[in-house]
Amino acid sequence: MEKLFCLGLVLGALGGALIVANSYKARSLVKKSQAEVMQKVDEMMDERLKEQEPKESGKKEKKTEK
């Protein structure tokens, strides 16, 4: 059962890659989606960095006061 699942997964990935490689619309859709995902990841990382900055600066201030 697991071998059949893995075979189907590989064949599906190859079929998808062939469709994207041969279709301009599909290729542009994939590129657009990748760009959107990267933008959202960048925004999330920026938010997390902003959340961590006050914590780190607060720790540094306490160390300098001692």
Residue pairs with C-beta under 8 A, 6 or more apart in sequence:
19 26
20 26
20 27
20 30
21 27
